Amino acid sequence: MARQKPLHLYRNIGIIAHIDAGKTTTTERILYYTGKKHQIIDVHDTKDGKGSTTTDYLEQEKKRGITIQSAAVSTEWKGHQINVIDTPGHVDFTIEVNRSLRVLDGAVVVFDGVAGVEPQTETNWRLADQYNVPRMCYINKMDRIGANFKHAVDGIKNRLGANIVLCQVPLGSSDDFVGMVDLIAGQGYIWASSDKDSKWETIPLDQVADHPRVKEFTTTADKEWVAKLAELRAHSIESAVEMDDDAMHAYLDGQEPTLETLKKCIRKGCVAGKLVPVFCGSSYRNKGVQQMLDGVVDYMPYPGENGGISMVDEDGNIIGEQQVTDDAPVRALAFKVINDQFGTLTFTRIYSGVIKKGDTLQNVTRGKKERIGRIVEVQANATKEIDEVRAGDICAFVSLKETETGDSLTDPQHPVLLERMRFPDPVISVAVEPKSRNDIDKLSTALYKMVKADPSLRMEVDQETGQTVLKGMGELHLEITIDRMRTELGVEANMGKPKVSFREAFGQTVEHTYTHKKQSGGSGQFAEVKIIFEPGEPGSGVVFSDEVVGGRVPREYIPAVEHAITVESRQGQVAGYEVLDFKARLVDGKYHDVDSSALAFEIAGRACFREAQKMSKPKLLEPIMKLEVVTEADYLGDVIGDINRRRGSVSEQGQKGTNAFVQGFVPLAEMFGYINFLRSATSGRGTFTMIFDHYEEVPASMVAKLMEKEAK
């Protein structure tokens, strides 16, 4: 079957933002205006559990009014196929944004018009930088009291470092939000009323200031935007033509660029990641979403427009690039696995080739073959069977047995690894046990399924206590995982007290020699290693360096020493936590012609590491979280005092719309149950976000106390 729609009419986009900026509401409006839905469900109408928005369909999402897992929907706008992924904004579910951005061609970053740039937006922006995803900004909630377009725009420029082009500016804010101006087209849109779905009239730019509804503006800021419209348009035109030499020369020669030329220039800059178009509106009031959709069509890249996907060798080194085309061997990336009523759904982005039902693909990551039984197009929690998928498509395969998140699926005749995803390490762990003895076997199966679906979860069995330990990104993450096991897999479990994932480090440089000798009849074991262990810079990882000269340790035994140190570093000598950031320099050693072996050198390497770490005055490190609290100014003193009591430090404070905010760094060990303190201290008005920032040494006086607390 031939391609139904040319590739340049496809857009694969993600909706990303901080929690509560309006991502799900915006996605609902996109589906409404593109004809996929005939009724709008608002997020705040779902908490009774009776209704649900299209993309927030999990029981936990409806109850809490937040997005927990990214959901994909497909729709059409002006002849273009738009695949939209609505992602979570809560820090505990950053993994969902990570894996979605990995396979998307563009992203719409939604901002709360009152709060502007928020912490999770910064995290998501960095992820988009990491994966080179072109972005456009949509400043939402311009109808809210305290909405400040300038504050949001300044934050995008200064805090995110974006080179922006204003495509739209709002006319008014909060109750005076009556319309907006399209600076590129040079015209204004003014709604007849403040009702949802109100009709708008289109008027030329030079007549906007004289419109009766604009003349009623009361605030100075709103009036200033109107007074500067001609100047803002000129600035946007300059930013656009800078992206194209021919357009720039024509503009400098006094030739006014056409609308088509301007759109072409902005698209060129946006696709290359050099320019970020900015739009505005109020999704809840149904205002601005159609114009934002036009922006997606005009400026977001089609699959492959900004390059294909990197192919890598087993060590992760780039060996080539696969362009997005049907006329190439199949190359696809599994980016998400979920368990639902249909079985296991493996969400996959097709980068090249054509996959039909019944085809056999090679899972290159795991060295296994997978037969493609059913292929479905996913509409959130509904599926529609399709017979084939082509380059640029996002689909789901049903009941793949071996494939996990991040795996590469390719033509068996042309196997190749695609660039891997990078996942954050968990920072918090809890013991999990079944509610009844009958559920013991079911619990381990359910946990395995949850971990397979979510790479930011880890499961292990504590060798000393025999407890099953689940590690995740935060209290909410773990709580929701346990709840989803109940609702999706029918397994009830109890969750123990959260524990912090501490780390260890060398306190100082140590040079240590260890000799391993064993003689008990027959051939013995002999190996001697002399290793210098040096503390490394934060984030430098474990570095092994072979500095042996003169064959004092034969070449074939050196990998065994390196392996020993890598394995042993996973369990330190202070409290059994992983040892971070050090360099191990193997400088000398001895061997025996008969008694030496790789095993003997591995044993020597392990023992040398253990003894050297003890001798180095080792440090215990704890995760430090970046905290932001937003509340009314009256409560700020109590919040700051509490941060100091929790061994934290304040880095910044100021105003965010009508509220005050404080940012700082606090040890995770001191932050359990923080929401209870904040609610009581701020009469329920305070909100906070917390994200892992770095590891820091635990003060010597606190080590025993913290370890005692963790052991309980």
C-alpha positions as CSV (number, residue, x, y, z in Angstrom):
1,M,0.0,0.0,0.0
2,A,1.4,3.4,-1.0
3,R,1.9,6.2,1.5
4,Q,-1.4,7.9,2.1
5,K,0.0,11.4,3.0
6,P,3.3,12.9,2.0
7,L,5.9,13.1,4.8
8,H,6.0,17.0,4.7
9,L,2.3,17.0,5.9
10,Y,3.2,15.2,9.2
11,R,3.9,16.9,12.5
12,N,5.0,14.8,15.6
13,I,4.8,17.3,18.5
14,G,4.9,17.1,22.3
15,I,3.1,19.4,24.7
16,I,5.5,20.1,27.6
17,A,5.4,22.4,30.6
18,H,5.6,22.7,34.4
19,I,2.7,21.2,36.3
20,D,-0.6,23.1,36.0
21,A,0.4,25.4,33.1
22,G,-2.4,24.0,31.0
23,K,-1.0,21.2,28.9
24,T,-3.9,18.8,29.1
25,T,-6.4,21.6,28.6
26,T,-4.5,22.7,25.5
27,T,-4.5,19.2,24.2
28,E,-8.3,18.9,24.8
29,R,-8.8,22.1,22.8
30,I,-6.6,20.9,19.9
31,L,-8.8,17.7,19.7
32,Y,-12.0,19.8,19.9
33,Y,-11.0,22.3,17.1
34,T,-9.6,19.6,14.8
35,G,-12.9,17.7,15.0
36,K,-11.6,14.7,17.0
37,K,-13.9,15.6,19.9
38,H,-17.3,17.2,20.0
39,Q,-17.4,17.9,23.7
40,I,-14.8,19.5,25.9
41,I,-14.0,18.0,29.3
42,D,-12.1,20.3,31.7
43,V,-9.4,18.9,34.0
44,H,-11.2,20.3,37.2
45,D,-14.4,18.4,36.2
46,T,-12.7,14.9,36.4
47,K,-12.0,14.6,40.1
48,D,-15.4,13.0,40.8
49,G,-14.1,10.1,38.7
50,K,-17.1,10.2,36.3
51,G,-15.5,12.0,33.3
52,S,-12.0,12.2,32.0
53,T,-10.1,14.3,29.5
54,T,-8.9,12.3,26.5
55,T,-5.2,12.1,27.6
56,D,-5.7,11.9,31.4
57,Y,-7.7,8.7,31.5
58,L,-5.9,6.8,34.4
59,E,-7.9,6.6,37.7
60,Q,-4.9,8.3,39.5
61,E,-4.9,11.1,36.9
62,K,-8.6,11.8,37.2
63,K,-8.4,11.8,41.1
64,R,-5.5,14.1,41.3
65,G,-6.1,16.3,38.2
66,I,-2.6,15.8,37.0
67,T,-0.9,14.0,34.1
68,I,1.1,10.9,35.2
69,Q,1.9,9.2,31.9
70,S,2.4,10.7,28.5
71,A,-0.5,9.9,26.1
72,A,-0.5,10.0,22.3
73,V,-3.3,11.2,20.1
74,S,-3.5,11.7,16.3
75,T,-5.6,14.4,14.6
76,E,-5.7,16.6,11.5
77,W,-5.5,20.3,10.9
78,K,-5.6,22.0,7.5
79,G,-4.6,18.8,5.7
80,H,-1.7,18.0,8.1
81,Q,-1.5,14.9,10.2
82,I,-0.6,16.0,13.7
83,N,0.5,13.4,16.3
84,V,0.4,15.0,19.7
85,I,1.9,13.6,23.0
86,D,0.6,15.2,26.2
87,T,3.3,14.9,28.8
88,P,3.3,15.2,32.6
89,G,4.6,18.4,34.3
90,H,5.4,16.9,37.7
91,V,9.1,16.4,38.5
92,D,8.5,12.8,39.6
93,F,7.5,11.9,36.0
94,T,10.3,13.7,34.1
95,I,11.1,10.3,32.5
96,E,7.8,10.6,30.5
97,V,9.0,13.9,29.0
98,N,12.5,12.5,28.4
99,R,11.4,9.5,26.4
100,S,8.7,11.5,24.5
101,L,11.2,14.3,23.5
102,R,13.6,11.6,22.3
103,V,11.2,10.6,19.5
104,L,9.4,13.9,18.7
105,D,10.3,16.3,15.9
106,G,9.1,19.4,17.8
107,A,7.6,20.6,21.1
108,V,5.1,23.2,22.1
109,V,6.2,24.6,25.5
110,V,3.3,25.9,27.5
111,F,3.8,28.6,30.1
112,D,1.4,29.9,32.8
113,G,0.9,33.6,31.9
114,V,1.0,34.4,35.7
115,A,4.0,32.3,36.8
116,G,6.1,32.5,33.7
117,V,9.1,30.2,33.6
118,E,8.9,27.6,36.4
119,P,11.5,25.0,37.6
120,Q,10.1,22.0,35.7
121,T,9.9,24.1,32.5
122,E,13.7,24.7,32.8
123,T,14.3,20.9,33.2
124,N,12.1,20.1,30.2
125,W,13.9,22.8,28.2
126,R,17.3,21.3,29.0
127,L,16.0,17.9,27.9
128,A,14.8,19.4,24.6
129,D,18.3,20.9,24.2
130,Q,19.8,17.5,24.8
131,Y,17.8,15.9,22.1
132,N,18.0,19.0,19.7
133,V,14.2,19.3,19.6
134,P,12.9,22.6,17.9
135,R,10.4,24.4,20.1
136,M,7.7,27.1,20.0
137,C,6.3,28.8,23.1
138,Y,2.6,29.2,24.0
139,I,2.0,31.6,26.9
140,N,-1.3,30.4,28.3
141,K,-3.8,31.7,30.9
142,M,-3.6,35.3,29.7
143,D,-7.2,35.7,31.1
144,R,-6.0,35.0,34.7
145,I,-5.6,37.8,37.3
146,G,-1.9,38.6,37.5
147,A,-1.1,37.4,34.0
148,N,2.0,39.2,32.8
149,F,3.1,38.6,29.2
150,K,6.3,40.6,29.6
151,H,7.4,38.7,32.7
152,A,6.9,35.4,30.8
153,V,8.8,36.6,27.7
154,D,11.7,38.0,29.8
155,G,11.9,34.6,31.6
156,I,12.0,32.7,28.3
157,K,14.9,35.0,27.1
158,N,16.9,35.3,30.3
159,R,16.3,32.0,32.2
160,L,16.0,29.7,29.2
161,G,18.4,31.6,26.9
162,A,16.0,31.4,24.0
163,N,16.4,33.6,20.9
164,I,12.7,34.3,20.5
165,V,10.5,35.9,17.8
166,L,7.2,37.3,18.9
167,C,4.6,36.0,16.5
168,Q,1.7,37.1,18.7
169,V,1.2,39.6,21.6
170,P,-1.9,39.7,23.7
171,L,-4.4,42.6,23.7
172,G,-5.0,43.1,27.4
173,S,-4.6,40.7,30.3
174,S,-6.8,39.0,33.0
175,D,-10.4,40.4,32.6
176,D,-9.2,42.8,29.9
177,F,-7.9,40.0,27.7
178,V,-9.9,40.7,24.5
179,G,-7.7,39.4,21.7
180,M,-4.3,39.3,20.3
181,V,-2.2,40.7,17.5
182,D,-0.5,38.5,14.9
183,L,2.8,40.5,14.3
184,I,3.8,38.4,11.4
185,A,0.5,38.8,9.4
186,G,0.2,42.4,10.7
187,Q,-3.4,42.1,11.9
188,G,-5.4,41.8,15.2
189,Y,-8.0,39.3,16.4
190,I,-10.5,40.7,18.8
191,W,-13.3,38.6,20.3
192,A,-16.8,39.7,20.4
193,S,-17.2,38.7,24.1
194,S,-15.3,36.8,26.9
195,D,-17.5,33.7,26.4
196,K,-15.9,30.4,25.4
197,D,-15.9,29.9,21.6
198,S,-16.7,33.6,21.0
199,K,-16.3,34.7,17.3
200,W,-13.4,37.1,16.6
201,E,-13.1,39.9,14.1
202,T,-9.9,40.5,12.1
203,I,-8.7,44.1,11.9
204,P,-5.6,45.7,10.4
205,L,-2.7,46.5,12.8
206,D,-3.0,50.3,12.4
207,Q,-6.7,50.2,13.6
208,V,-6.2,48.0,16.7
209,A,-5.5,51.0,19.1
210,D,-8.8,52.6,18.0
211,H,-11.0,49.6,18.7
212,P,-13.6,50.3,21.4
213,R,-12.6,47.2,23.5
214,V,-8.9,48.2,23.4
215,K,-9.6,51.7,24.4
216,E,-11.2,50.4,27.6
217,F,-7.8,49.0,28.9
218,T,-7.1,50.1,32.5
219,T,-3.6,49.0,33.2
220,T,-0.5,50.9,32.0
221,A,1.2,47.6,30.9
222,D,-1.6,46.6,28.6
223,K,-1.7,50.1,27.1
224,E,2.1,50.0,26.5
225,W,1.9,46.8,24.4
226,V,-0.7,48.5,22.2
227,A,1.4,51.6,21.8
228,K,4.4,49.5,20.7
229,L,2.7,47.3,18.1
230,A,4.4,48.8,15.1
231,E,7.8,48.7,16.8
232,L,7.3,45.1,17.9
233,R,6.3,44.1,14.4
234,A,9.5,45.7,12.9
235,H,11.6,43.8,15.5
236,S,9.9,40.5,14.7
237,I,10.4,41.0,11.0
238,E,14.1,41.7,11.6
239,S,14.5,38.6,13.7
240,A,12.8,36.5,11.0
241,V,14.8,37.8,7.9
242,E,18.1,37.3,9.8
243,M,17.5,33.6,9.2
244,D,17.8,33.9,5.4
245,D,20.5,35.9,3.5
246,D,18.3,36.6,0.5
247,A,15.4,37.9,2.6
248,M,17.9,39.9,4.7
249,H,19.4,41.7,1.7
250,A,16.0,42.4,0.2
251,Y,14.8,43.9,3.5
252,L,17.9,46.1,3.9
253,D,17.3,47.3,0.4
254,G,13.9,48.6,1.6
255,Q,11.7,45.7,0.3
256,E,9.0,44.7,2.7
257,P,8.9,40.9,3.0
258,T,5.7,39.1,2.1
259,L,3.9,36.9,4.7
260,E,5.0,33.8,2.9
261,T,8.7,34.9,3.0
262,L,8.4,35.7,6.8
263,K,6.9,32.3,7.6
264,K,9.6,30.6,5.5
265,C,12.3,32.5,7.4
266,I,10.8,31.7,10.8
267,R,10.4,28.1,9.9
268,K,14.0,27.9,8.8
269,G,15.2,29.3,12.1
270,C,12.9,27.2,14.2
271,V,13.8,23.9,12.5
272,A,17.5,24.7,12.9
273,G,16.9,25.5,16.6
274,K,18.1,29.1,16.2
275,L,14.7,30.8,16.7
276,V,11.8,30.1,19.0
277,P,8.3,31.5,17.9
278,V,6.2,32.8,20.8
279,F,2.3,32.6,20.8
280,C,-0.3,33.5,23.4
281,G,-3.8,32.7,24.4
282,S,-6.2,31.2,27.0
283,S,-6.9,27.5,26.3
284,Y,-9.6,27.3,29.0
285,R,-11.4,30.1,27.3
286,N,-10.8,28.5,23.8
287,K,-8.9,31.5,22.7
288,G,-5.7,31.3,20.7
289,V,-5.5,27.5,20.2
290,Q,-6.4,27.7,16.5
291,Q,-3.7,30.2,15.8
292,M,-1.2,28.1,17.8
293,L,-2.2,25.1,15.6
294,D,-1.5,27.2,12.6
295,G,2.0,27.9,14.1
296,V,2.6,24.1,14.5
297,V,1.8,23.7,10.8
298,D,3.8,26.7,9.7
299,Y,6.9,26.4,11.9
300,M,7.3,22.9,13.4
301,P,9.5,20.5,11.4
302,Y,8.1,17.4,9.6
303,P,9.8,14.1,10.3
304,G,13.4,14.2,9.2
305,E,13.4,17.9,8.3
306,N,16.0,18.6,11.0
307,G,18.0,15.4,10.4
308,G,17.4,11.7,11.1
309,I,18.5,9.6,14.1
310,S,22.1,8.8,15.0
311,M,23.3,5.2,14.6
312,V,25.8,4.0,17.2
313,D,28.2,1.2,18.0
314,E,28.0,-0.9,21.2
315,D,30.0,1.7,23.1
316,G,27.6,4.5,22.1
317,N,29.9,6.1,19.6
318,I,28.1,7.6,16.6
319,I,28.8,5.7,13.4
320,G,26.3,7.3,11.0
321,E,22.9,8.9,10.6
322,Q,19.7,7.3,9.4
323,Q,17.5,9.7,7.3
324,V,13.7,9.5,7.6
325,T,12.6,7.7,4.4
326,D,10.5,4.8,3.4
327,D,13.2,3.6,0.9
328,A,15.6,2.3,3.5
329,P,15.8,-0.8,5.8
330,V,13.5,-0.6,8.8
331,R,14.8,1.3,11.8
332,A,12.5,2.0,14.7
333,L,12.9,2.9,18.4
334,A,10.6,1.6,21.2
335,F,10.2,4.6,23.5
336,K,7.5,3.5,26.0
337,V,5.9,0.2,27.2
338,I,2.5,0.2,29.0
339,N,0.3,-2.6,30.3
340,D,-3.4,-2.2,29.7
341,Q,-6.5,-4.2,29.0
342,F,-5.2,-5.1,25.5
343,G,-1.9,-6.6,26.9
344,T,1.5,-4.9,26.5
345,L,1.6,-2.0,24.2
346,T,5.0,-1.0,22.9
347,F,5.0,2.6,21.6
348,T,7.4,2.9,18.7
349,R,8.7,5.7,16.5
350,I,9.5,4.5,12.9
351,Y,12.5,6.3,11.5
352,S,12.9,4.5,8.2
353,G,11.3,1.7,6.1
354,V,7.9,0.2,6.2
355,I,6.6,-2.3,8.8
356,K,3.6,-4.6,8.0
357,K,1.7,-7.0,10.1
358,G,3.4,-10.3,10.3
359,D,6.9,-8.9,9.7
360,T,9.8,-10.1,11.9
361,L,12.2,-7.5,13.3
362,Q,15.5,-7.8,15.1
363,N,15.7,-6.3,18.6
364,V,19.3,-5.3,18.2
365,T,19.6,-4.1,21.9
366,R,18.8,-7.5,23.2
367,G,19.8,-9.7,20.3
368,K,16.3,-11.2,20.0
369,K,13.8,-11.5,17.1
370,E,10.3,-10.1,17.5
371,R,7.3,-10.9,15.3
372,I,4.9,-8.0,14.7
373,G,1.4,-9.4,15.3
374,R,-0.9,-6.4,15.7
375,I,-0.2,-2.7,14.9
376,V,-2.4,-0.1,16.4
377,E,-2.8,3.7,16.1
378,V,-3.3,4.9,19.7
379,Q,-5.9,7.6,20.7
380,A,-5.0,7.9,24.4
381,N,-6.7,4.8,25.9
382,A,-8.4,3.7,22.6
383,T,-6.8,1.9,19.8
384,K,-7.4,1.4,16.1
385,E,-5.9,-1.5,14.1
386,I,-3.8,-0.6,11.1
387,D,-2.0,-2.8,8.6
388,E,1.3,-1.0,8.2
389,V,3.4,1.9,9.4
390,R,6.0,4.0,7.6
391,A,8.9,6.3,8.3
392,G,7.8,9.2,10.5
393,D,4.8,7.4,12.1
394,I,4.3,6.8,15.8
395,C,2.3,3.6,16.6
396,A,2.1,0.8,19.1
397,F,2.9,-2.9,18.7
398,V,0.7,-5.3,20.7
399,S,2.3,-8.0,23.0
400,L,6.0,-7.8,22.0
401,K,7.7,-10.2,24.4
402,E,11.3,-9.1,24.6
403,T,11.2,-5.3,23.8
404,E,11.7,-2.7,26.5
405,T,12.0,1.1,26.6
406,G,14.9,2.4,24.5
407,D,15.3,-0.8,22.4
408,S,16.2,-0.6,18.7
409,L,14.0,-2.6,16.3
410,T,15.5,-3.0,12.8
411,D,15.4,-5.1,9.6
412,P,17.1,-8.5,10.5
413,Q,19.3,-8.2,7.4
414,H,20.6,-4.7,8.4
415,P,20.8,-4.6,12.2
416,V,22.1,-1.4,13.8
417,L,21.7,0.3,17.2
418,L,20.0,3.6,17.3
419,E,21.2,6.3,19.8
420,R,20.1,5.4,23.3
421,M,18.0,7.3,25.7
422,R,19.4,8.6,28.9
423,F,17.4,8.0,32.1
424,P,17.9,9.6,35.5
425,D,18.9,7.5,38.5
426,P,16.3,7.1,41.3
427,V,16.8,9.1,44.4
428,I,14.4,7.5,46.8
429,S,13.5,3.9,47.8
430,V,10.8,2.1,49.7
431,A,10.3,-1.5,50.9
432,V,7.3,-3.1,49.2
433,E,5.4,-6.2,50.6
434,P,2.1,-7.9,49.6
435,K,-1.0,-7.2,51.7
436,S,-1.7,-10.9,51.9
437,R,0.4,-14.0,51.7
438,N,-1.5,-15.1,48.6
439,D,-0.2,-12.2,46.7
440,I,3.5,-12.9,47.1
441,D,4.0,-14.4,43.6
442,K,1.6,-11.9,42.0
443,L,3.6,-9.0,43.6
444,S,6.9,-9.8,42.0
445,T,5.2,-10.2,38.5
446,A,3.4,-6.9,38.9
447,L,6.6,-5.1,40.0
448,Y,8.5,-6.5,37.1
449,K,5.8,-5.2,34.7
450,M,5.8,-1.7,36.3
451,V,9.7,-1.6,36.2
452,K,9.7,-2.8,32.5
453,A,7.2,0.0,31.6
454,D,9.0,2.8,33.6
455,P,12.9,2.9,33.3
456,S,13.1,5.5,36.2
457,L,11.9,2.7,38.6
458,R,14.3,0.1,39.8
459,M,13.6,-3.1,41.8
460,E,16.0,-5.1,43.8
461,V,16.0,-7.5,46.8
462,D,17.9,-6.4,49.9
463,Q,20.4,-9.3,50.5
464,E,20.5,-8.7,54.2
465,T,16.8,-8.3,55.0
466,G,15.3,-10.2,52.1
467,Q,12.9,-7.2,51.5
468,T,11.8,-6.2,48.0
469,V,13.0,-2.6,47.5
470,L,11.4,-0.3,44.9
471,K,13.4,2.8,43.9
472,G,11.9,5.9,42.1
473,M,12.1,9.6,41.6
474,G,10.0,10.8,44.5
475,E,7.3,10.0,47.1
476,L,4.4,10.7,44.6
477,H,6.1,8.5,41.9
478,L,6.3,5.5,44.2
479,E,2.9,6.1,45.8
480,I,1.2,6.2,42.3
481,T,3.2,3.1,41.1
482,I,1.8,1.1,44.1
483,D,-1.7,2.5,43.4
484,R,-1.5,1.6,39.6
485,M,-0.5,-2.0,40.5
486,R,-3.9,-2.2,42.4
487,T,-6.0,-0.6,39.6
488,E,-4.3,-2.1,36.5
489,L,-2.9,-5.4,37.7
490,G,-5.2,-6.2,40.7
491,V,-2.3,-6.5,43.2
492,E,-2.5,-4.9,46.6
493,A,0.8,-3.9,48.3
494,N,2.0,-2.0,51.4
495,M,4.7,0.6,51.1
496,G,7.3,1.0,53.8
497,K,8.9,4.3,54.9
498,P,10.8,6.1,52.1
499,K,14.7,5.8,52.2
500,V,17.2,8.0,50.6
501,S,19.7,6.8,48.0
502,F,23.0,7.9,49.6
503,R,26.3,7.7,47.8
504,E,30.0,7.4,49.0
505,A,33.2,9.0,47.9
506,F,37.0,8.8,48.6
507,G,38.0,11.4,51.2
508,Q,41.6,11.7,50.0
509,T,44.2,10.2,47.6
510,V,45.4,6.7,48.7
511,E,48.1,4.5,47.3
512,H,47.6,0.9,48.3
513,T,49.2,-2.4,47.5
514,Y,47.4,-5.7,48.0
515,T,48.8,-9.2,47.5
516,H,46.5,-12.1,47.0
517,K,48.1,-15.5,47.8
518,K,46.4,-18.8,48.2
519,Q,48.1,-22.2,48.3
520,S,46.1,-25.3,49.3
521,G,47.5,-28.2,47.2
522,G,47.7,-28.2,43.5
523,S,48.0,-24.9,41.6
524,G,47.7,-21.8,43.8
525,Q,46.5,-18.3,43.3
526,F,48.8,-15.3,43.2
527,A,48.3,-11.6,42.2
528,E,49.6,-8.3,43.5
529,V,48.3,-4.9,42.5
530,K,49.4,-1.4,43.4
531,I,46.6,1.2,42.8
532,I,46.4,4.9,43.5
533,F,42.8,6.0,44.2
534,E,42.1,9.7,43.7
535,P,38.8,11.6,44.4
536,G,37.4,13.0,41.1
537,E,35.3,16.1,40.3
538,P,31.5,15.7,40.8
539,G,30.0,14.0,37.8
540,S,33.3,12.6,36.6
541,G,32.2,9.0,37.3
542,V,34.6,6.0,37.8
543,V,37.7,6.3,35.7
544,F,40.2,3.4,35.4
545,S,43.7,4.1,34.1
546,D,46.3,1.5,33.2
547,E,49.8,2.9,34.0
548,V,51.7,-0.3,34.4
549,V,55.1,-0.3,32.7
550,G,57.5,-3.1,31.8
551,G,54.8,-5.9,31.8
552,R,54.7,-6.0,35.6
553,V,51.0,-7.0,35.2
554,P,50.3,-8.9,32.0
555,R,47.9,-7.2,29.6
556,E,45.4,-10.1,29.7
557,Y,44.8,-9.5,33.5
558,I,44.3,-5.8,33.5
559,P,40.6,-5.9,32.4
560,A,40.0,-8.2,35.4
561,V,41.3,-5.5,37.7
562,E,39.2,-2.8,36.0
563,H,36.1,-5.1,36.3
564,A,36.8,-5.7,40.0
565,I,36.9,-2.0,40.8
566,T,33.8,-1.2,38.8
567,V,31.8,-4.0,40.5
568,E,33.2,-3.3,44.0
569,S,32.4,0.4,43.7
570,R,28.7,-0.4,43.8
571,Q,29.0,-1.1,47.5
572,G,31.1,1.2,49.6
573,Q,32.7,0.7,53.0
574,V,30.9,3.5,55.0
575,A,27.3,2.1,54.7
576,G,27.2,0.0,51.6
577,Y,26.2,2.7,49.1
578,E,27.6,3.2,45.6
579,V,31.0,5.0,45.5
580,L,31.0,7.9,43.0
581,D,33.6,10.0,41.1
582,F,37.1,8.6,41.6
583,K,40.0,7.6,39.5
584,A,41.8,4.3,40.0
585,R,45.4,4.3,38.6
586,L,46.9,0.8,38.3
587,V,50.6,1.7,38.6
588,D,52.4,-1.6,39.5
589,G,51.9,-5.2,40.4
590,K,53.4,-8.7,40.4
591,Y,52.4,-12.0,38.9
592,H,53.4,-15.7,38.9
593,D,53.9,-17.7,35.7
594,V,51.8,-20.6,37.0
595,D,49.6,-19.3,39.9
596,S,48.4,-16.1,38.4
597,S,45.0,-15.9,36.6
598,A,42.3,-13.3,35.8
599,L,40.3,-14.5,38.8
600,A,43.3,-14.0,41.1
601,F,43.8,-10.4,39.8
602,E,40.0,-9.7,40.2
603,I,40.1,-10.8,43.8
604,A,43.2,-8.6,44.4
605,G,41.5,-5.7,42.7
606,R,38.4,-6.0,44.8
607,A,40.2,-6.3,48.1
608,C,42.6,-3.4,47.2
609,F,39.5,-1.2,46.6
610,R,37.8,-2.1,49.8
611,E,40.9,-1.5,52.0
612,A,41.9,1.7,50.1
613,Q,38.4,3.3,50.5
614,K,38.5,2.6,54.3
615,M,41.9,4.2,54.5
616,S,40.9,7.3,52.6
617,K,38.7,8.8,55.3
618,P,35.6,8.1,53.1
619,K,32.7,10.6,52.8
620,L,29.0,9.8,52.8
621,L,27.2,11.9,50.2
622,E,23.5,12.7,50.2
623,P,21.2,13.9,47.3
624,I,20.6,17.6,47.5
625,M,17.3,18.8,46.0
626,K,16.6,22.2,44.3
627,L,13.5,23.5,45.9
628,E,11.1,26.2,44.9
629,V,8.2,27.3,47.0
630,V,5.5,29.7,45.8
631,T,3.2,31.2,48.3
632,E,1.7,34.5,49.5
633,A,4.4,37.0,50.8
634,D,2.9,36.8,54.4
635,Y,4.1,33.2,54.8
636,L,7.6,33.7,53.3
637,G,9.3,34.1,56.7
638,D,8.0,30.8,58.0
639,V,9.0,29.0,54.8
640,I,12.6,30.4,54.8
641,G,13.0,29.6,58.6
642,D,11.8,26.0,57.9
643,I,14.3,25.6,55.0
644,N,17.1,26.6,57.3
645,R,15.9,24.2,60.0
646,R,16.1,21.4,57.4
647,R,19.8,22.1,56.8
648,G,18.9,23.9,53.6
649,S,20.1,27.2,52.1
650,V,18.2,29.9,50.2
651,S,19.6,30.9,46.9
652,E,16.9,33.4,45.5
653,Q,13.6,35.0,46.4
654,G,11.3,37.4,44.7
655,Q,7.9,37.9,43.2
656,K,6.1,35.6,40.7
657,G,2.9,37.3,39.6
658,T,0.9,38.1,42.7
659,N,2.8,35.6,44.8
660,A,6.3,35.4,46.3
661,F,8.7,32.6,45.7
662,V,11.8,31.3,47.4
663,Q,14.4,29.0,45.8
664,G,17.1,27.0,47.6
665,F,18.8,23.7,48.1
666,V,17.8,21.1,50.8
667,P,18.9,17.6,51.5
668,L,16.3,15.0,50.4
669,A,16.6,13.2,53.8
670,E,15.0,16.3,55.4
671,M,12.1,16.7,52.9
672,F,9.9,13.7,53.5
673,G,6.3,14.8,54.3
674,Y,7.2,18.4,53.4
675,I,3.8,19.0,51.8
676,N,2.1,18.5,55.2
677,F,4.3,21.3,56.7
678,L,3.7,23.6,53.8
679,R,-0.1,23.2,53.8
680,S,-0.3,24.0,57.5
681,A,2.2,26.9,57.4
682,T,0.5,28.6,54.4
683,S,-3.2,27.8,55.1
684,G,-3.1,25.4,52.0
685,R,-2.0,28.2,49.6
686,G,1.6,27.2,49.2
687,T,2.9,25.0,46.4
688,F,6.4,23.5,45.9
689,T,8.5,21.7,43.3
690,M,11.6,19.7,44.1
691,I,14.1,18.3,41.7
692,F,17.4,16.4,42.2
693,D,20.4,18.8,41.7
694,H,23.6,17.2,43.0
695,Y,25.3,15.0,45.7
696,E,27.0,16.7,48.7
697,E,29.0,15.5,51.7
698,V,27.0,14.8,54.8
699,P,28.4,16.7,57.8
700,A,30.4,14.4,60.0
701,S,28.2,15.1,63.0
702,M,25.1,14.0,61.0
703,V,26.4,10.6,59.6
704,A,25.6,8.4,62.6
705,K,22.2,10.1,63.1
706,L,21.2,9.7,59.4
707,M,22.3,6.1,59.2
708,E,20.4,5.3,62.4
709,K,17.3,7.0,60.9
710,E,17.7,5.0,57.6
711,A,18.0,1.7,59.5
712,K,14.6,2.1,61.2
